[in-house]
């Protein structure tokens, strides 16, 4: 998806019948999860065991810049899609293999999903509330591994522009999440500190506070005193940060739980909109803690045109979030909705047939 957002022609090769397993949803093949990551792509159905379909696959590889697969190690070779064979068809091919735990090693063959990778990398330990231990949040490992894969592919394409030869790009969910968790590892390497779920929020002085209307506001105060003095004025407690428990950064870190109790009591006295107005007037780093239905309705999100839409021939209006990257001040607001299964079969096969015809 990231490459497609940049303008690549991405062909998603799927099994006939059911396609990508994540398509399935309430008896259909167009789940929200599938829609999330499959915009700006074309769908082609191929059966690897069918000789004619295998020939179509090889023709696609011969003209491709990049091939991406996320099979368990060894599966691509069994399907005739291993690196050595595909590179014999196209030496310029950038071959990207995504895995759970890597291509080799004692865990290479294990199944891996998002939560497994989060846990194995030490990242999940930073999210789970010890008082109520349960998995929280979105599929971070799935998404980040895709980001790292695109990052590696772009590097390989730049190098190929100089050498004319493609590279094999490998990234595992374990490696991606360990790299993303670098701050925690650095604290351990440098200070022997094993961070927990409240370590960074304590140091960064981050707070989430419930307001009178049961809506929430988030603060990230960090260390500049001007922000703390602004907060003192906003909450009408000008002398609060003269209290020795809260008088400087180290004291506030040591007594954060007490400060949370104090601020929580104060914030329950007003609605969120009132607090945001007060905090903004004092230049305090804050934001309403929106839910999904609210975030894109914020005036700044609307100004930035974060929500975009396209038209799908079957479902009609289709909405998504645009790429965050702008070039020369231009936001890319064009989007093609995710394909239905095999939507581009005839189109792609016709293009390949035309390419076979003599000039």
N, C-alpha and C positions, 0 to 999 in steps of 0.2 A: 504494500500500500504506500509506503513512504517513497519508493522509487516511482510508483505510478503518479503520486502527487507531484513529483518533479517533472513529469511528462513522459516517462517510459511507457512503452506499449507492453503491458503485462498480460500474459496469457496464463490463466489458471487451468491446469490440466486436471480433470476430475474423472472419477469412475462413472460410467453410465449407470443410470438408475437412481442411486442415492447421492452421488457426488461427495463433496466434503462432509465428513460426519457432523460437523458443527452447523450444517444447514438445517438439520431436523428440528422442527418446532411445531408442536400442536398439530401434527399430521401434515405439515407442509415442509418446504425446503427453503425457507427464507427467514431464518431466526434472527433476532436482534444481534446475537453474538456474531453470526456470519456477516450481517450487514456492517458491523463495526469495522471490520478489517478488509473488506473486499470491494470497496468503491474503486472506480477508475480501472477496473480489470475486465478482461474478456474471458468467457468460460468456454472451454473446449472439452468434450468428453472423449476419452480414449480408453480402450481396453488393451493393456500391455500384452495380453496373450493372443491378441488378434494380429495376424501378420500385416494386414493393410494399415491398422492403427499404429503398429510399431513403425511402419515406414513413414507415416505422417509425423510421428514423434521425432524420428531421425531428421526429417526435413526441417522441422522447426529448430532443432539443435544446430543444424548446419548454418542457419542464418541468425542465430541468437547471439546476443552479447553476454547474457547471464543466465545460468540455470540455478534454481534454488530448490532444495529438498530438505525435508525434516523427518526422514525415516530413521528408525533405529539403525545403528551401525550394521552394515552388511546387507540390509534390505534393498538398498538402491542397486547394488551389484546383482542381486538375485533377479531384479526386475529389468536388468539390462540398462540401468541408468547410472552406473558407477562412473567415477571421474575418468579413468583411463579410456574406457570405450567412447565416452562422449567427447573427450579431447581428441581422439583419433578422427572424429567427424569434424571437429572445429578447434584447431589449436589456439584460437583467440578467445575461446570461451572462458568466462569467469565462472567457476563452479563453486557454489556455496552450499555447504552441508551444515545444517542446524541439528543439534542433538540435545539430549537431556543432560548427560554426564560426560560427554566427550566421545571420541571415536575409539579410544583404547582405554585399558585399565580395568580394575576389578568391578567397577560399577557401570561400565559402558553399556551393557545390555539391559540395564534396569529400565522399567517404564518411568517416565517423568512427566508430571503435570506441574502447573504453576505453584501450588502449595508445596510440593516436594522440593522444588528448586529453591523456594524462599527459605524453607527449613534447613536444607543442606548447606546453604551459604551463610547461615547465621542471621539472615535478615528478618526472618519471621519472629525471632526472639526479641527484636526491637519493636514489634507491633503488638504483640499479645499482652493484654492486661493480666498480670499475675493473679489479680483478685477474681477475674472472670475469664479464664483462658479459653479463647476460641479464635478461630481464624477470622480476620477482618479485612475489609478493603477489596479493591479490584485485583484483576489478574496482572500484577505488576511484572512478574517474571516473564510471562508470555509476551507482553508488550515490549519490555526492555530488551529481550533477546532479539526481537525483530529490529529494534533500533540499532543494536550493535552489529547485526548482520548487514543492514543497509550501510552502516559506517564502513565496515570492512570491504563491502562490494565497491563502494565509491572509491576507496583507496586503491583497490585492484584495478579499477577502470582507468584511474589517472596513470598508474604505472604502465598499463597496457598501451596507453597513448604514446609512451616513450619507447617501449620495447617491442610492441606488437604481439606479445605473448600473454595469454591469460594466466590467472593464478587460481589455486584452490583456497577458498576462504572457509575456515571452520570456526564455529562459535557454539558453545554449549550454554544451556540455561544456568548450569552451575557457575561457569566462568563469568557470564554476564552479571549474575547477581552478586558474586564475590566482588567484582569490580565496582558495581554500584554501591556496595556496602563498604567501600574503601575507607571512609571516615572511621568506622568502628574498628577496622583492622589497624589503622594508623594509631589510634589511641592505645590499642593493645601492644603494638610493636614499640611505641615510644615510651609508654608509661606503665605497661602491664595492666591497664584498666580494661575490664570487661564491661562494655556498655549494656545498659538495659533499656526498657521502653521509655523511661523517664529521664535518661541521662542527657540527651541533647535538648529536650524541652526545658530542662532545668537550667542548663548553661545558656541557652538562647533566651531564656525568660519568656516562654510562650504560654499563653493562657487561652482557654475556651470558657466562656462565661454565659450562663443562661440569663435571659432578660425576663421582664415581667410578663411579656406576651408569649413566653415559652419558645422564643426564637433565640438564637445564639450569636455571639460576636467573638471573634478571635483577635488576640493581641500578640504581637511579636516585638517585645520591647528592646531586646539586645542590651547594650551598655550605655549609649549616649545619655547623659543626664538630662538633656533638654526634653527627651521623650518622657522621662519619669516625672519631670516637673509639669509637663503638659498634661499627663495623666492625673496628677494631683489636682490640677485646676479643674479638669473635666469632671472628676468625681467629687469636687468641692471638699477636698481634704488637703488643704495646702501644706499642712505640717506633717503629713503622713510619712514622708520619706526623711524626716528628721529622727524618726524612731530608729534606735540603733540596730534593730532587726532588719530594717529595710533601707539603711542609709547609704549603702554602696552596693556594687555588683556582687561582691563575695558574700555579703550579708544576705542579700536577696536570694542568692542561690541556696545558701544554708537554711534559710527560713521560708522557702517557697511554699511549702504546705500551709503555713500560717497566712501567707499573703493570699493564697488561693481562697482560703476561707473568708478572709476579710473582703476581698474583691467580689466574691460570689454573693455575699450578703448585700453589698452595695448595688450590684448590677441587677438584682431582682426588683429594685425599686422603680425601674423605668423600662419602657418598651425599647426594642432594638433600634428603631428608627431614631429615637431621641438620643440614645447613646452614640450612634454613629455620627449624628450631627454634632454632638459635643466633642467627640474624639477628633473628628475632622477639623473642627475649629481650632483645636490645640495641636494639630499636626502630629497626632499619635499614630504610630503604625498599627493599623487595624483593618478588618474587613468583616462584613456580615458573613456568618458561617452558613452559606447558602446550601440548599439541597438542589438536586438536579433540575427541578422545575423552576427554580429561581435564578440560577447563576447567569443564564444567557439573557435574562430580562433586565439585568443591571444596565444602567445607561452607558457605562464604559464598554461593556461587552457588546452592546448594540452599536456603539460608535466604531468599535474595532471590527464589526461585521464578522464575528466569529461563527455565527450560525449561517450556513448556506443551504441551498436546496437545488435539487435537480428534478427531472421528470422521468419516471419509469413507465414504460409502455403498459405494464400490467397493474401496478399499484398506484400510479399517478404521482402526486407530490411526494418527494422523498427528502428528508432533512438530515443534516449531519453537521459536523464541526470542521471548518477549513484547516488546511495546513497552517501552522503558526509562522511559517517563514515567508517573508515578503522580499521581492527583488526590485531594487530601484524605487521603493515606495509603493509598489503595486501589489495588492493582495490578490491571490488567485482564488476567485470565487466560482470558477467553473468546476463542475463535478458530474461524473457519470455514475448513476446508482449501481450498486453491486449487481452482477449479472444473474439471471435465472440459470438453472443448470442447463448447460449445452446451448445457451443463447446464441453463441457465435460459431457453432459448429459449421454451418454452411458457408458463412463468410470466410472463415480461416481456411477451410479446405479448398474453397474456390480460388483464394489467393495463391495457395501452394500449387494448385493445378495450373494456374496461369503462369507461374514461375517456371514450370517444367516445359512449357511450350517453347520451341525454338524461335529466336528473334526473326 
